[in-house]
Amino acid sequence: MPSPLTVLDSLGRPMRDLRVSVTDRCNFRCGYCMPREAFGPDHAFLPREEILTFEEIERVVRATVDLGIRKVRLTGGEPLVRRNLEALVAMLATVDGVEDLTLTTNASLLAGKAQALADAGLHRVTVSLDALDDATFMRMNDARVPVQRVLDGIAAAEAVGLGPVKLNAVIRRGINEHAVVDLAEHFRGTGTTVRFIEYMDVGHSNGWRMDDVVPAEEIVAAIDARWPLEAVDRDYRGEVARRYRYRDGAGEIGVISSVSQPFCGDCTRARLSADGRVFTCLFATAGHDVRTLVRSGADDAALADALRAIWTGRADRYSELRSLETVELPKVEMSFIGG
Ligand code: SF4
C-alpha cells in the first residue's frame, strides 16, 4: 500500500475522489447537462487523437493515488459509449490504493455491459434516472429511450454484483417534481438509494434559473410527508449526499444540495477530462493540461509534481460564492467533466 502524501489544497481539503471522464459524447441530451440546442448535430466533439488513451488514464490515476486519491469514478458524457471500457476497468482495478472503482451511467447500455464490467473488476455503479414515467423521463433526457431500458440495466448490475446500485435524479421545477415521490416509492425497500440532486447552474448552456430549483428541504419534506424520515450522519469527509433513513426501516434516500446547502468545505473531488485536463471544481472555467506532460515522455515524478501543484493551489468553493454574476461565467460543461 503506497503511503499517500495526503496533499491538501489551500483550504485544507485532501484529494480523495477522482472523476475520470472517458468521453465527451453521450446518447442522451438531458436539458440540465447537454441540451440539444447546444449539442446538436453540428457540435464538434473531441477528435480521437485528443482523447486520453486507457494507458494514459491509468498513468494519471496511478500518480494521483500517490497523492491521496482512494476513489475513482468513471464518467463521461456517457462512459459506456466508449468502446471496450472494460479494458480500462481491468487496468484501473490493478492500481494499488484504489479502494473504490465506480461508474456513473445513464444505464441505457448497461444491461449488455454489466457482466463484462463486473468481470473486469468494477466495484459498483451509480445510475441516473430522473423519472419513472416515460413521458417525463424523455422530456428530461430528450432521448427516445424508455425507462424500462434503464430498469433492466439496474437489474443486470444487481445480478452481477455491482450493487447496491445508487440512483441520481436531478429535479427541475415544473418538469419532474412528481418523480420525487414516485422514485422514493418505487425503490423503497429495494436496497437502491435514490439521491435527489438540486438542479445546478453547471456549464453555460442549460439556461439555469433559480426559480427552476427544487430545494433539498422541499424534496425531503415531500417524502417525509408520506414515509417519515430521520437524518443519518455522514460516513466520511467529502460524502456529497445528505442522507436520511426511513423510520420504518425501508432504506435510505439522499439529497445533493449544491445550491441551497453548499458543501465546498469538505470537497475532496478532482476531475480529469477526456482530453487530459484536471478541473478542481465542477463549476470551473478552466482546467490544467496534463496530457502534454503525459505525452512529452515526462516521468512519473514530474507528473506527480504537476498534479501536486494543481491541487495545493486549489481554492475553489464556487457553490458558497454563487451569485447572479457567477452564474453567467463561461463554466466548463458538465458533460465534459462528468458531473
Ligand atoms: S462547487 Fe466546486 S468546490 Fe464546491 S463542492 Fe462543488 S465541486 Fe467542490
Boltz pocket constraint, residues with backbone or C-beta under 6 A from the ligand:
constraints:
  - pocket:
      binder: B
      contacts: [[A, 258], [A, 263], [A, 264], [A, 265], [A, 267], [A, 268], [A, 269], [A, 280], [A, 281], [A, 282], [A, 283], [A, 316], [A, 317], [A, 318], [A, 319], [A, 320]]
      max_distance: 6.0
